[in-house]
Amino acid sequence: MSLFSVMNVAGSALAAQTLRLNTTASNLANANSASSSLDTTYRARQPVFAPMLDGLSEGGDEAGVGVQVTGVIESQAPLQRDYEPGNPLADAEGYVFKPNVNVVEEMANMISASRSYQTNVEIMDASKQMLTRTLALGQQ
């Protein structure tokens, strides 16, 4: 695998982790929002990743050339239903619907995505240094 390929793989991973961080931020921002119906209540979202494959490697397996986002899915976990008869968004029975966002899981997801992003930045930086040193060899 060439160093340029390494940069492409790390670049696709950076794009994927950026989407993951943005999705997590959106989930956290809406964690305490309220709604008067099930249909309009925010539902937690998660990106779905898949490998990008290109041809066969030396061992006969398909070689990975990056990661792609295949979509963003909504959680099917049940929504929270709180009894708040004084809330202006309460339905006829006095219930308010709240998102199915688990703040602890989202914070763990954010830390994981942030570390993955940082690792891929370091991979790109190491690749750049190797390419620069390779070019410097030709100058001597």
DSSP file (Angstrom, degrees, kcal/mol; ACC not computed):
  #  RESIDUE AA STRUCTURE BP1 BP2  ACC     N-H-->O    O-->H-N    N-H-->O    O-->H-N    TCO  KAPPA ALPHA  PHI   PSI    X-CA   Y-CA   Z-CA
    1    1 A M              0   0    0      0, 0.0     2,-0.1     0, 0.0     5,-0.0   0.000 360.0 360.0 360.0 130.3    0.0    0.0    0.0
    2    2 A S     >  -     0   0    0      1,-0.1     4,-1.8     4,-0.0     5,-0.1  -0.330 360.0-113.3 -78.4 163.2    1.4    3.4   -1.0
    3    3 A L  H  > S+     0   0    0      1,-0.2     4,-2.0     2,-0.2     5,-0.1   0.820 118.7  57.8 -66.0 -29.6    1.6    6.3    1.3
    4    4 A F  H  > S+     0   0    0      2,-0.2     4,-2.0     1,-0.2    -1,-0.2   0.888 104.8  51.0 -67.2 -36.6   -0.9    8.1   -0.8
    5    5 A S  H  > S+     0   0    0      2,-0.2     4,-2.5     1,-0.2    -2,-0.2   0.888 107.0  53.9 -64.9 -38.8   -3.3    5.2   -0.3
    6    6 A V  H  X S+     0   0    0     -4,-1.8     4,-2.6     1,-0.2     5,-0.2   0.910 108.0  50.4 -61.0 -41.5   -2.8    5.6    3.5
    7    7 A M  H  X S+     0   0    0     -4,-2.0     4,-2.4     1,-0.2    -1,-0.2   0.896 110.0  50.3 -63.4 -39.9   -3.7    9.2    3.2
    8    8 A N  H  X S+     0   0    0     -4,-2.0     4,-2.2     2,-0.2    -2,-0.2   0.910 111.7  47.3 -65.1 -42.2   -6.9    8.4    1.3
    9    9 A V  H  X S+     0   0    0     -4,-2.5     4,-2.0     2,-0.2    58,-0.3   0.943 114.8  45.8 -64.0 -47.7   -7.9    5.8    3.9
   10   10 A A  H  X S+     0   0    0     -4,-2.6     4,-2.2     1,-0.2    -2,-0.2   0.874 111.2  53.9 -64.3 -36.6   -7.2    8.2    6.8
   11   11 A G  H  X S+     0   0    0     -4,-2.4     4,-2.0    -5,-0.2    -1,-0.2   0.902 108.4  48.0 -64.6 -41.0   -9.0   11.0    4.9
   12   12 A S  H  X S+     0   0    0     -4,-2.2     4,-2.1     1,-0.2    -1,-0.2   0.878 111.4  51.5 -67.5 -35.2  -12.2    8.9    4.5
   13   13 A A  H  X S+     0   0    0     -4,-2.0     4,-2.7     2,-0.2    -2,-0.2   0.877 107.2  53.2 -67.3 -37.1  -12.0    7.9    8.2
   14   14 A L  H  X S+     0   0    0     -4,-2.2     4,-2.0     2,-0.2    -2,-0.2   0.922 109.5  48.4 -61.8 -43.2  -11.7   11.6    9.1
   15   15 A A  H  X S+     0   0    0     -4,-2.0     4,-1.9     2,-0.2    -2,-0.2   0.905 112.6  48.6 -63.5 -41.3  -14.9   12.4    7.1
   16   16 A A  H  X S+     0   0    0     -4,-2.1     4,-2.2     1,-0.2    -2,-0.2   0.914 112.2  47.5 -65.8 -43.1  -16.7    9.5    8.7
   17   17 A Q  H  X S+     0   0    0     -4,-2.7     4,-2.6     2,-0.2    -1,-0.2   0.820 107.8  56.8 -70.0 -29.9  -15.7   10.5   12.3
   18   18 A T  H  X S+     0   0    0     -4,-2.0     4,-2.4    -5,-0.2    -1,-0.2   0.934 108.8  46.1 -63.7 -44.8  -16.7   14.1   11.6
   19   19 A L  H  X S+     0   0    0     -4,-1.9     4,-2.6     2,-0.2    -2,-0.2   0.903 111.7  52.3 -63.1 -40.5  -20.2   12.9   10.7
   20   20 A R  H  X S+     0   0    0     -4,-2.2     4,-2.3     2,-0.2    -2,-0.2   0.917 110.5  47.3 -62.1 -43.5  -20.2   10.7   13.8
   21   21 A L  H  X S+     0   0    0     -4,-2.6     4,-2.4     2,-0.2    -2,-0.2   0.904 112.7  49.1 -63.9 -41.6  -19.2   13.7   16.0
   22   22 A N  H  X S+     0   0    0     -4,-2.4     4,-2.1     2,-0.2    -2,-0.2   0.893 111.4  49.1 -65.8 -39.2  -21.9   15.9   14.3
   23   23 A T  H  X S+     0   0    0     -4,-2.6     4,-2.3     2,-0.2    22,-0.3   0.912 112.0  48.6 -66.0 -42.1  -24.6   13.3   14.8
   24   24 A T  H  X S+     0   0    0     -4,-2.3     4,-2.6     2,-0.2    -2,-0.2   0.906 110.3  51.2 -64.3 -41.5  -23.6   12.8   18.5
   25   25 A A  H  X S+     0   0    0     -4,-2.4     4,-2.4     1,-0.2    -1,-0.2   0.898 109.6  50.5 -62.1 -40.2  -23.7   16.6   19.0
   26   26 A S  H  X S+     0   0    0     -4,-2.1     4,-1.5     2,-0.2    -2,-0.2   0.911 110.0  50.0 -63.7 -42.4  -27.1   16.7   17.5
   27   27 A N  H  < S+     0   0    0     -4,-2.3     4,-0.3     1,-0.2    -2,-0.2   0.927 112.8  46.3 -61.7 -44.6  -28.3   13.9   19.8
   28   28 A L  H >< S+     0   0    0     -4,-2.6     3,-1.0     1,-0.2     4,-0.3   0.880 109.4  54.5 -66.6 -37.0  -26.9   15.7   22.8
   29   29 A A  H 3< S+     0   0    0     -4,-2.4     3,-0.3     1,-0.2    -1,-0.2   0.814 115.6  39.4 -66.1 -29.0  -28.4   19.0   21.8
   30   30 A N  T >< S+     0   0    0     -4,-1.5     3,-1.3    -3,-0.2    -1,-0.2   0.324  83.6 106.2-101.6   7.6  -31.9   17.5   21.5
   31   31 A A  T <  S+     0   0    0     -3,-1.0    70,-0.2    -4,-0.3    -1,-0.2   0.809  89.4  33.1 -59.8 -32.5  -31.6   15.2   24.6
   32   32 A N  T 3  S+     0   0    0     -4,-0.3    -1,-0.3    -3,-0.3    -2,-0.1   0.234  87.7 124.0-110.8  13.9  -34.0   17.3   26.7
   33   33 A S    <   -     0   0    0     -3,-1.3     2,-0.3     1,-0.0    -3,-0.1  -0.417  47.5-148.0 -72.6 152.5  -36.3   18.6   24.0
   34   34 A A        -     0   0    0     64,-0.2     2,-0.3    -2,-0.1    64,-0.2  -0.861  14.5-175.3-122.7 156.2  -40.0   17.9   24.6
   35   35 A S  B     -A   97   0A   0     62,-2.0    62,-2.8    -2,-0.3    56,-0.2  -0.963  30.0-133.5-146.5 161.0  -42.9   17.3   22.2
   36   36 A S  S    S+     0   0    0     -2,-0.3     2,-0.3    60,-0.2    59,-0.1   0.509  87.7  37.1 -95.7  -5.5  -46.6   16.8   22.4
   37   37 A S  S  > S-     0   0    0     60,-0.1     4,-0.5     1,-0.1     3,-0.3  -0.971  74.6-121.7-144.0 160.0  -46.7   13.7   20.1
   38   38 A L  T >4 S+     0   0    0     -2,-0.3     3,-0.7     1,-0.2    -1,-0.1   0.857 109.2  58.2 -64.6 -36.8  -44.8   10.6   19.2
   39   39 A D  T 34 S+     0   0    0      1,-0.2    -1,-0.2    -3,-0.1     0, 0.0   0.805 109.8  40.7 -68.6 -30.6  -44.5   11.6   15.6
   40   40 A T  T 34 S+     0   0    0     -3,-0.3     2,-0.3     2,-0.1    -1,-0.2   0.432  87.8 112.6 -99.9   0.6  -42.7   14.9   16.2
   41   41 A T  S << S-     0   0    0     -3,-0.7    57,-0.1    -4,-0.5     2,-0.1  -0.555  74.0-111.2 -77.9 135.6  -40.4   13.8   19.0
   42   42 A Y        -     0   0    0     -2,-0.3    58,-0.5   -12,-0.1     2,-0.4  -0.375  31.3-154.8 -63.0 139.5  -36.7   13.7   18.2
   43   43 A R        -     0   0    0     56,-0.2    33,-0.1    57,-0.1    -1,-0.0  -0.957  25.8-100.9-119.1 139.3  -35.2   10.2   18.0
   44   44 A A        -     0   0    0     -2,-0.4    31,-3.4    30,-0.1     2,-0.3  -0.250  40.1-151.5 -57.0 141.6  -31.5    9.5   18.5
   45   45 A R  E     -C   74   0B   0    -22,-0.3    29,-0.2    29,-0.2   -18,-0.1  -0.901  13.5-172.8-120.6 147.5  -29.5    9.0   15.3
   46   46 A Q  E     -C   73   0B   0     27,-2.5    27,-2.7    -2,-0.3     2,-0.1  -0.999  22.7-124.9-138.1 135.3  -26.4    6.9   14.6
   47   47 A P  E     -C   72   0B   0      0, 0.0     2,-0.5     0, 0.0    25,-0.3  -0.485  19.7-140.4 -75.8 151.2  -24.3    6.8   11.4
   48   48 A V  E     -C   71   0B   0     23,-3.0    22,-2.7    -2,-0.1    23,-1.0  -0.963  18.0-161.1-114.4 125.5  -23.7    3.4    9.7
   49   49 A F  E     -C   69   0B   0     -2,-0.5    20,-0.2    20,-0.2    18,-0.0  -0.734  10.0-178.7-105.7 153.2  -20.2    2.8    8.3
   50   50 A A  E     -C   68   0B   0     18,-2.3    18,-3.0    -2,-0.3     2,-0.1  -0.988  31.5-105.4-145.3 149.0  -19.1    0.2    5.8
   51   51 A P  E     -C   67   0B   0      0, 0.0     2,-0.6     0, 0.0    16,-0.3  -0.459  24.7-133.6 -72.9 147.0  -15.7   -0.6    4.4
   52   52 A M  E     -C   66   0B   0     14,-2.6    13,-3.5    -2,-0.1    14,-0.6  -0.913  28.2-162.1 -97.1 123.2  -14.8    0.5    0.8
   53   53 A L  E     -C   64   0B   0     -2,-0.6     2,-0.3    11,-0.2    11,-0.2  -0.820  13.3-174.5-111.8 147.3  -13.2   -2.4   -0.9
   54   54 A D  E     -     0   0B   0      9,-2.6     9,-0.4    -2,-0.3    -2,-0.0  -0.840  49.5 -52.7-145.7 103.2  -11.1   -2.4   -4.1
   55   55 A G  E    S-     0   0B   0     -2,-0.3     8,-1.6     7,-0.1     2,-0.4  -0.075  82.9 -46.4  68.4-167.4   -9.9   -5.5   -5.8
   56   56 A L  E     -C   62   0B   0      6,-0.3     6,-0.3    -3,-0.1     2,-0.1  -0.819  46.4-139.2-107.3 142.3   -7.9   -8.3   -4.2
   57   57 A S    >   -     0   0    0      4,-4.5     3,-1.5    -2,-0.4     6,-0.0  -0.247  42.4 -87.7 -84.2-177.8   -5.0   -8.1   -1.9
   58   58 A E  T 3  S+     0   0    0      1,-0.3    -1,-0.1     2,-0.1    -2,-0.0   0.815 127.5  55.8 -63.2 -30.9   -2.0  -10.4   -2.1
   59   59 A G  T 3  S-     0   0    0      2,-0.1    -1,-0.3     1,-0.0     3,-0.1   0.459 121.3-104.3 -82.2  -0.6   -3.6  -13.0    0.1
   60   60 A G  S <  S+     0   0    0     -3,-1.5     2,-0.2     1,-0.4    -2,-0.1   0.358  85.2 117.3  93.9  -5.3   -6.7  -13.2   -2.1
   61   61 A D  S    S-     0   0    0      1,-0.1    -4,-4.5    -5,-0.1    -1,-0.4  -0.524  76.8 -91.4 -89.2 161.9   -9.0  -11.2    0.1
   62   62 A E  E     -C   56   0B   0     -6,-0.3     2,-0.4    -2,-0.2    -6,-0.3  -0.528  42.9-126.8 -71.5 139.5  -10.5   -7.9   -0.9
   63   63 A A  E     -     0   0B   0     -8,-1.6    -9,-2.6    -9,-0.4     2,-0.3  -0.720  16.2-128.0 -90.9 134.5   -8.3   -4.9    0.1
   64   64 A G  E     +C   53   0B   0     -2,-0.4   -11,-0.2   -11,-0.2     3,-0.1  -0.632  26.0 176.7 -80.4 136.7   -9.8   -2.1    2.1
   65   65 A V  E     -     0   0B   0    -13,-3.5     2,-0.3     1,-0.3   -12,-0.2   0.181  59.8 -50.8-124.3  15.2   -9.4    1.4    0.7
   66   66 A G  E     -C   52   0B   0    -14,-0.6   -14,-2.6   -54,-0.1     2,-0.4  -0.937  60.0 -77.0 148.7-170.2  -11.3    3.4    3.2
   67   67 A V  E     -C   51   0B   0     -2,-0.3     2,-0.3   -58,-0.3   -51,-0.1  -0.967  33.5-165.3-129.1 145.1  -14.6    3.8    5.0
   68   68 A Q  E     -C   50   0B   0    -18,-3.0   -18,-2.3    -2,-0.4     2,-0.7  -0.942  23.2-122.2-129.4 154.0  -17.9    5.1    3.8
   69   69 A V  E     -C   49   0B   0     -2,-0.3   -20,-0.2   -20,-0.2     3,-0.1  -0.851  21.9-174.5 -93.8 119.1  -21.1    6.3    5.5
   70   70 A T  E     -     0   0B   0    -22,-2.7     2,-0.3    -2,-0.7   -21,-0.2   0.634  59.8 -52.5 -89.7 -13.9  -24.0    4.2    4.2
   71   71 A G  E     -C   48   0B   0    -23,-1.0   -23,-3.0     2,-0.0     2,-0.5  -0.944  47.2 -97.1 164.6 177.3  -26.6    6.2    6.1
   72   72 A V  E     -C   47   0B   0     -2,-0.3     2,-0.3   -25,-0.3    -3,-0.0  -0.994  37.7-161.7-125.5 122.5  -27.8    7.6    9.3
   73   73 A I  E     -C   46   0B   0    -27,-2.7   -27,-2.5    -2,-0.5     2,-0.4  -0.745  14.7-125.6-107.3 153.4  -30.5    5.5   11.2
   74   74 A E  E     -C   45   0B   0     -2,-0.3   -29,-0.2   -29,-0.2   -30,-0.1  -0.757  33.1-107.2 -93.6 142.3  -32.9    6.5   13.9
   75   75 A S        -     0   0    0    -31,-3.4    25,-0.1    -2,-0.4    -1,-0.1  -0.396  16.6-153.3 -66.6 141.9  -32.9    4.5   17.1
   76   76 A Q        +     0   0    0     -2,-0.1    -1,-0.1   -33,-0.1     3,-0.1   0.300  54.2 125.4 -98.1   7.2  -35.9    2.3   17.6
   77   77 A A  S    S-     0   0    0      1,-0.1    23,-0.1    23,-0.1   -33,-0.1  -0.326  73.8 -91.7 -62.7 149.3  -35.7    2.5   21.4
   78   78 A P        -     0   0    0      0, 0.0    -1,-0.1     0, 0.0     2,-0.1  -0.310  41.1-116.9 -65.2 147.2  -38.9    3.6   23.1
   79   79 A L        -     0   0    0     -3,-0.1     2,-0.3     1,-0.1    21,-0.1  -0.410  30.4-103.1 -78.0 158.5  -39.3    7.3   23.7
   80   80 A Q  E     -B   98   0A   0     18,-1.9    18,-2.7    19,-0.2     2,-0.5  -0.637  29.8-161.5 -81.9 140.6  -39.7    8.8   27.2
   81   81 A R  E     -B   97   0A   0     -2,-0.3     2,-0.4    16,-0.2    16,-0.2  -0.944  11.4-174.2-126.4 108.7  -43.2    9.7   28.3
   82   82 A D  E     -B   96   0A   0     14,-2.7    14,-3.0    -2,-0.5     2,-0.9  -0.830  26.5-126.0-108.4 141.2  -43.2   12.1   31.3
   83   83 A Y  E     +B   95   0A   0     -2,-0.4    12,-0.2    12,-0.2    11,-0.1  -0.755  47.2 147.7 -86.6 106.8  -46.3   13.2   33.2
   84   84 A E    >   +     0   0    0     10,-2.3     3,-1.7    -2,-0.9     6,-0.2  -0.665  15.1 173.9-138.4  78.1  -46.2   17.1   33.2
   85   85 A P  T 3  S+     0   0    0      0, 0.0     9,-0.1     0, 0.0    10,-0.1   0.738  79.3  56.8 -63.4 -21.9  -49.7   18.4   33.1
   86   86 A G  T 3  S+     0   0    0      8,-0.1     8,-0.0     3,-0.0    -2,-0.0   0.580  82.2 103.7 -83.7 -10.1  -48.5   22.0   33.5
   87   87 A N  S X  S-     0   0    0     -3,-1.7     3,-2.0     7,-0.2    -3,-0.1  -0.560  72.1-138.1 -75.7 131.9  -46.3   21.9   30.4
   88   88 A P  T 3  S+     0   0    0      0, 0.0    -1,-0.1     0, 0.0   -52,-0.0   0.719 104.3  56.1 -64.0 -18.7  -47.8   23.7   27.4
   89   89 A L  T 3  S+     0   0    0     -5,-0.1     8,-0.2     5,-0.1     6,-0.1   0.458  81.2 121.7 -89.5  -0.7  -46.6   20.9   25.2
   90   90 A A    <   -     0   0    0     -3,-2.0     6,-0.2    -6,-0.2   -54,-0.1  -0.301  60.6-126.9 -64.7 144.8  -48.5   18.2   27.2
   91   91 A D    >   -     0   0    0      4,-2.5     3,-1.8   -56,-0.2    -1,-0.1  -0.084  42.9 -77.8 -78.4-172.4  -51.1   16.1   25.4
   92   92 A A  T 3  S+     0   0    0      1,-0.3    -1,-0.1     2,-0.1    -2,-0.1   0.771 134.4  50.2 -61.2 -27.4  -54.7   15.8   26.5
   93   93 A E  T 3  S-     0   0    0      2,-0.1    -1,-0.3     0, 0.0    -3,-0.0   0.486 121.5-105.9 -90.4  -3.2  -53.7   13.2   29.2
   94   94 A G  S <  S+     0   0    0     -3,-1.8   -10,-2.3     1,-0.3     2,-0.3   0.592  74.7 135.8  91.9  12.6  -50.9   15.5   30.5
   95   95 A Y  E     - B   0  83A   0    -12,-0.2    -4,-2.5   -59,-0.1     2,-0.4  -0.733  37.9-160.2 -99.7 144.9  -48.0   13.6   29.1
   96   96 A V  E     - B   0  82A   0    -14,-3.0   -14,-2.7    -2,-0.3     2,-0.4  -0.961  15.9-135.8-118.2 137.5  -44.9   15.1   27.3
   97   97 A F  E     -AB  35  81A   0    -62,-2.8   -62,-2.0    -2,-0.4   -16,-0.2  -0.790  21.1-170.8 -96.9 135.6  -42.8   13.0   25.0
   98   98 A K  E     - B   0  80A   0    -18,-2.7   -18,-1.9    -2,-0.4   -64,-0.2  -0.893  30.1 -88.3-124.5 155.3  -39.0   13.2   25.2
   99   99 A P        -     0   0    0      0, 0.0   -19,-0.2     0, 0.0   -56,-0.2  -0.045  26.9-122.6 -60.9 161.1  -36.2   11.8   23.0
  100  100 A N        +     0   0    0    -58,-0.5     2,-0.5   -21,-0.1   -23,-0.1  -0.151  63.1 139.8 -93.8  37.3  -34.7    8.3   23.4
  101  101 A V        -     0   0    0    -70,-0.2     2,-0.8   -71,-0.1     3,-0.1  -0.728  43.5-153.1 -87.4 124.2  -31.2    9.8   23.8
  102  102 A N     >  -     0   0    0     -2,-0.5     4,-2.3     1,-0.2     5,-0.2  -0.877   5.4-161.1 -96.3 108.5  -29.0    8.2   26.4
  103  103 A V  H  > S+     0   0    0     -2,-0.8     4,-2.2     1,-0.2     5,-0.2   0.850  87.6  53.2 -62.7 -37.6  -26.6   11.0   27.4
  104  104 A V  H  > S+     0   0    0      2,-0.2     4,-2.1     1,-0.2    -1,-0.2   0.931 111.0  46.3 -64.9 -45.1  -24.0    8.6   28.9
  105  105 A E  H  > S+     0   0    0      1,-0.2     4,-2.5     2,-0.2    -2,-0.2   0.896 112.1  51.7 -62.8 -39.9  -23.9    6.6   25.7
  106  106 A E  H  X S+     0   0    0     -4,-2.3     4,-2.3     2,-0.2    -1,-0.2   0.881 108.5  50.1 -66.6 -37.9  -23.6    9.7   23.6
  107  107 A M  H  X S+     0   0    0     -4,-2.2     4,-2.3     2,-0.2    -1,-0.2   0.910 111.8  48.0 -66.8 -40.8  -20.7   11.1   25.7
  108  108 A A  H  X S+     0   0    0     -4,-2.1     4,-2.3     1,-0.2    -2,-0.2   0.903 112.0  50.7 -63.6 -40.2  -18.9    7.7   25.3
  109  109 A N  H  X S+     0   0    0     -4,-2.5     4,-2.6     1,-0.2    -2,-0.2   0.887 109.5  50.9 -62.8 -40.2  -19.6    7.8   21.6
  110  110 A M  H  X S+     0   0    0     -4,-2.3     4,-2.4     2,-0.2    -2,-0.2   0.906 110.3  48.3 -66.1 -42.0  -18.2   11.4   21.4
  111  111 A I  H  X S+     0   0    0     -4,-2.3     4,-2.3     2,-0.2    -2,-0.2   0.924 113.0  48.5 -63.8 -43.9  -15.0   10.4   23.2
  112  112 A S  H  X S+     0   0    0     -4,-2.3     4,-2.3     2,-0.2    -2,-0.2   0.924 113.1  46.5 -62.3 -45.6  -14.5    7.4   20.9
  113  113 A A  H  X S+     0   0    0     -4,-2.6     4,-2.4     1,-0.2    -1,-0.2   0.894 111.7  52.0 -64.7 -39.7  -15.1    9.4   17.8
  114  114 A S  H  X S+     0   0    0     -4,-2.4     4,-2.4     2,-0.2    -1,-0.2   0.904 111.3  46.4 -63.9 -42.0  -12.8   12.2   19.0
  115  115 A R  H  X S+     0   0    0     -4,-2.3     4,-2.5     2,-0.2    -2,-0.2   0.881 111.8  51.0 -69.2 -37.8  -10.0    9.7   19.7
  116  116 A S  H  X S+     0   0    0     -4,-2.3     4,-2.1     2,-0.2    -2,-0.2   0.909 110.8  49.4 -63.8 -41.2  -10.5    8.0   16.3
  117  117 A Y  H  X S+     0   0    0     -4,-2.4     4,-2.0     1,-0.2    -2,-0.2   0.942 111.1  49.2 -61.2 -48.0  -10.3   11.4   14.6
  118  118 A Q  H  X S+     0   0    0     -4,-2.4     4,-2.1     1,-0.2    -2,-0.2   0.900 109.5  52.2 -60.1 -42.2   -7.1   12.2   16.5
  119  119 A T  H  X S+     0   0    0     -4,-2.5     4,-2.0     1,-0.2    -1,-0.2   0.905 109.3  49.2 -61.5 -42.3   -5.6    8.9   15.5
  120  120 A N  H  X S+     0   0    0     -4,-2.1     4,-2.2     2,-0.2    -1,-0.2   0.841 108.2  53.4 -69.2 -32.6   -6.3    9.4   11.8
  121  121 A V  H  X S+     0   0    0     -4,-2.0     4,-2.3     2,-0.2    -1,-0.2   0.914 109.5  49.2 -64.0 -42.0   -4.8   12.9   12.0
  122  122 A E  H  X S+     0   0    0     -4,-2.1     4,-2.5     2,-0.2    -2,-0.2   0.872 109.1  52.4 -65.3 -36.9   -1.7   11.4   13.4
  123  123 A I  H  X S+     0   0    0     -4,-2.0     4,-2.3     2,-0.2    -1,-0.2   0.924 110.7  47.4 -63.5 -44.4   -1.6    8.7   10.7
  124  124 A M  H  X S+     0   0    0     -4,-2.2     4,-2.4     1,-0.2    -2,-0.2   0.898 111.8  50.6 -64.0 -39.4   -1.9   11.5    8.0
  125  125 A D  H  X S+     0   0    0     -4,-2.3     4,-2.3     2,-0.2    -2,-0.2   0.918 110.5  48.5 -65.3 -43.2    0.9   13.4    9.7
  126  126 A A  H  X S+     0   0    0     -4,-2.5     4,-2.2     2,-0.2    -2,-0.2   0.900 111.6  50.6 -63.4 -40.4    3.2   10.4    9.9
  127  127 A S  H  X S+     0   0    0     -4,-2.3     4,-2.5     1,-0.2    -2,-0.2   0.909 109.7  50.6 -63.4 -41.6    2.5    9.7    6.2
  128  128 A K  H  X S+     0   0    0     -4,-2.4     4,-2.5     1,-0.2    -2,-0.2   0.912 109.7  50.2 -62.9 -42.4    3.3   13.3    5.3
  129  129 A Q  H  X S+     0   0    0     -4,-2.3     4,-2.4     2,-0.2    -1,-0.2   0.901 110.7  49.7 -62.8 -40.7    6.6   13.1    7.2
  130  130 A M  H  X S+     0   0    0     -4,-2.2     4,-2.3     2,-0.2    -2,-0.2   0.911 111.5  48.5 -65.6 -41.3    7.6    9.9    5.4
  131  131 A L  H  X S+     0   0    0     -4,-2.5     4,-2.2     2,-0.2    -2,-0.2   0.912 111.7  49.8 -63.9 -41.3    6.8   11.4    2.0
  132  132 A T  H  X S+     0   0    0     -4,-2.5     4,-2.0     1,-0.2    -2,-0.2   0.910 111.7  47.9 -63.6 -43.0    8.8   14.5    2.9
  133  133 A R  H  X S+     0   0    0     -4,-2.4     4,-1.4     2,-0.2    -1,-0.2   0.880 109.6  53.6 -66.4 -37.2   11.8   12.4    4.0
  134  134 A T  H  X S+     0   0    0     -4,-2.3     4,-0.9     1,-0.2     3,-0.3   0.919 109.8  47.4 -63.1 -42.6   11.5   10.3    0.8
  135  135 A L  H  < S+     0   0    0     -4,-2.2     3,-0.5     1,-0.2     4,-0.4   0.866 107.7  56.8 -65.2 -35.2   11.7   13.5   -1.3
  136  136 A A  H >< S+     0   0    0     -4,-2.0     3,-0.9     1,-0.2     4,-0.5   0.796  96.8  63.8 -67.5 -27.5   14.6   14.7    0.7
  137  137 A L  H >< S+     0   0    0     -4,-1.4     3,-0.9    -3,-0.3    -1,-0.2   0.874  98.9  54.4 -63.1 -35.9   16.5   11.6   -0.1
  138  138 A G  T 3< S+     0   0    0     -4,-0.9    -1,-0.2    -3,-0.5    -2,-0.2   0.636  99.8  62.3 -72.8 -13.4   16.5   12.5   -3.8
  139  139 A Q  T <         0   0    0     -3,-0.9    -1,-0.2    -4,-0.4    -2,-0.2   0.619 360.0 360.0 -87.5 -13.2   18.0   15.9   -3.0
  140  140 A Q    <         0   0    0     -3,-0.9    -1,-0.2    -4,-0.5    -2,-0.1   0.462 360.0 360.0 -92.2 360.0   21.3   14.6   -1.6
